[in-house]
Amino acid sequence: MKTLRALFSIVFICYAFPLVIADTQPPSSTFFGANAAGNAEGTIPPWTGGITTPPANYSPGDWHPDPYADDPPLFTIDNSNARLHKDKLSAGHLALMERYPDSYRLHIFPSRRSVSYPDHVREYTKKYRGKARVVDDGAGLAGIVRGVPFPQPENGEQAIWNMRVSYKGGGYSGYFTTVLTASDGSYELGVSKHEIEYMYGDPRTTLENFDNVKTRAVMYTLLPAKNAGTLYLYHFLLNSRDEERRNWAYNPGKRRVSRSTMIAHDQPMSGSDGVHIWDQGDMWLGPITDFNWRLIGKREMYVPYNAYRLHSGETEVDSIVTPRHINQDLARYELHRVWVVEATRRTNSNHFYKKRRYYLDEDSWRVMFAEHYDEAGDVHRFSEAHHINYYEARVFYTTLDTYYKLDTERYYLRHVDNQYSPFDFSFDQNASYYVPGRLKMKAKR
C-alpha cells in the first residue's frame, strides 16, 4: 500500500507541475534562452546586456558608427586552410571557398555579443513564459503576442517560430535596395521605400486586440523605372492556416487598387531573375507547414556579425559588389553559438527543396545563414544575413542579405541600405494607415 501511495505521489507531482518547470528560467540562461556564459576557451564572451548606449559619435538619423572599429582580425579562413576550421564552417561557406579559392574568404574578428533588447521584451518574455504554443500543425502561434515564445525550445517548430517573431522593433521606414548581379560584377538596382509596422511585439498589442495580422507593410517602387509608381500593401498573418498573407497593388497606369497575385513558396522573387526564391526572404518567409522541422542542437560557428563596415554610409554599392560574390574584405565574421534547425519537405508539399538548414543566433533568434539542398543532397542555394545592432532602438537586424545560387556565378542582395538614409525605427502609424483604400492616396504624395 505504501508503495502504491509513493507511486501515486510521483505520478501526481509529474502531472501537476510540468508548467512550473517550463515557466522557470534556467539560472545559466538569459531571459531569451541563450547561454549567459562564454565558452570554456574564452573565444565566446559572456552576454552582459549587449549595446545599450549608442557610441558618442552617433548622430540620430545617420548611419551607425562601428563600435568595434578598433578590433583587429584574428585570422582569415580561405580554401587553403578551410579543413582546419571545418567543424565551425557552414556547408555553404565551404562550397564558396572551393568554388572561388582565389577570392572567397572569411575574416574572423573577436566575438562581440552586441544584441540588446528594450525592457518590454524582457518583461513580456517572462510574463508569457510557458504560455505560448504552436497550433494548427505548425501554421500558427497562440498564447503570446510579445516576447520570445520559446526561450528553451523543445523542437524545431518552436525554434523557427522564435525566429519568425524575433524582435525587430515596432516598425520602421526606410529605403530598401536590391542588387541583381551578373558574373562579371555588373548589376541592376531595384529600389523601393518601405513603411512597416510589426504588430507582434508592439507594446500596444495585447492578446485581446490582436487581429492575426503580424506585419503590415507598404512598399513604394522607385526602380526599375518601368515599375516606378507602383505601390504594394501586405498583411502578413501570424496564423497562416487559411491564408499566408493578403496583398494589394496600386497600378499607376490603371490608377486603381486591386488584389495582387501572390508569389509564394519556391517561386522566383520578382526582379531576381530566378536567383532568389520568395521564401528565402528575411532568410525564411514561407509557411512553416511546407516542412517538418527538427532541432539538431547548438553549435559554435563562424557567422556574419556586427557588419558595420557593410552598413556604413561611406561604403558604396560599387565597393560591395564584386564578381561572383560580395567583397568579403568588407564582411566581418565572429564565433557565436547558433541553434541548428533542419527542415525536411513534407510528403504533401511540392516545394523544390528536399532539405534546408537554418542557423539561428542564440542571442537574437535571427537566422545567420541558411543552406538549401537539392534532390542529390548538394547545397544548391546559400544565403546569409549580415546584422548590426541598430542601437538607438536596440534592434538587431540585417543590413545586407546575400543569396547565392551555386550552379551559376550570380548572386542577389537585399536590404542594401548604403544608397539612401538608414532605417528610421521611430516610424509609427496605426492600423488604418495600412488599408487598401489609402493606397491611391499614398500614390499622390
C-alpha positions, 0 to 999 in steps of 0.5 A: 500500500505504501508503495502504491501511495509513493507511486501515486505521489510521483505520478501526481507531482509529474502531472501537476507541475510540468508548467512550473518547470517550463515557466522557470528560467534556467539560472545559466540562461538569459531571459531569451534562452541563450547561454549567459556564459562564454565558452570554456576557451574564452573565444565566446564572451559572456552576454552582459546586456549587449549595446545599450548606449549608442557610441558618442559619435552617433548622430540620430538619423545617420548611419551607425558608427562601428563600435568595434572599429578598433578590433583587429582580425584574428585570422582569415579562413580561405580554401587553403586552410578551410579543413582546419576550421571545418567543424565551425564552417557552414556547408555553404561557406565551404562550397564558396571557398572551393568554388572561388579559392582565389577570392572567397574568404572569411575574416574572423574578428573577436566575438562581440555579443552586441544584441540588446533588447528594450525592457518590454521584451524582457518583461513580456518574455517572462510574463508569457513564459510557458504560455505560448504554443504552436497550433494548427500543425505548425501554421500558427502561434497562440498564447503570446503576442510579445516576447520570445515564445520559446526561450528553451525550445523543445523542437524545431517548430518552436525554434523557427517560430522564435525566429519568425517573431524575433524582435525587430522593433515596432516598425520602421521606414526606410529605403530598401535596395536590391542588387541583381548581379551578373558574373562579371560584377555588373548589376541592376538596382531595384529600389523601393521605400518601405513603411512597416509596422510589426504588430507582434511585439508592439507594446500596444498589442495585447492578446485581446486586440490582436487581429492575426495580422503580424506585419503590415507593410507598404512598399513604394517602387522607385526602380526599375523605372518601368515599375516606378509608381507602383505601390504594394500593401501586405498583411502578413498573418501570424496564423497562416492556416487559411491564408499566408498573407493578403496583398494589394497593388496600386497600378499607376497606369490603371490608377486603381487598387486591386488584389495582387497575385501572390508569389509564394513558396519556391517561386522566383522573387520578382526582379531576381531573375530566378536567383532568389526564391520568395521564401528565402526572404528575411532568410525564411518567409514561407509557411512553416507547414511546407516542412517538418522541422527538427532541432539538431542542437547548438553549435559554435560557428563562424557567422556574419556579425556586427557588419558595420563596415557593410552598413556604413554610409561611406561604403558604396554599392560599387565597393560591395559588389564584386564578381561572383560574390560580395567583397568579403574584405568588407564582411566581418565574421565572429564565433557565436553559438547558433541553434541548428534547425533542419527542415525536411519537405513534407510528403504533401508539399511540392516545394523544390527543396528536399532539405534546408538548414537554418542557423539561428543566433542564440542571442537574437533568434535571427537566422545567420545563414541558411543552406538549401539542398537539392534532390542529390543532397548538394547545397544548391542555394546559400544565403546569409544575413549580415546584422548590426545592432541598430542601437538607438532602438536596440534592434538587431537586424540585417543590413545586407542579405546575400543569396547565392545560387551555386550552379551559376556565378550570380548572386542577389542582395537585399536590404542594401541600405548604403544608397539612401538614409538608414532605417528610421525605427521611430516610424509609427502609424496605426492600423488604418494607415495600412488599408487598401483604400489609402493606397491611391492616396499614398500614390499622390504624395 
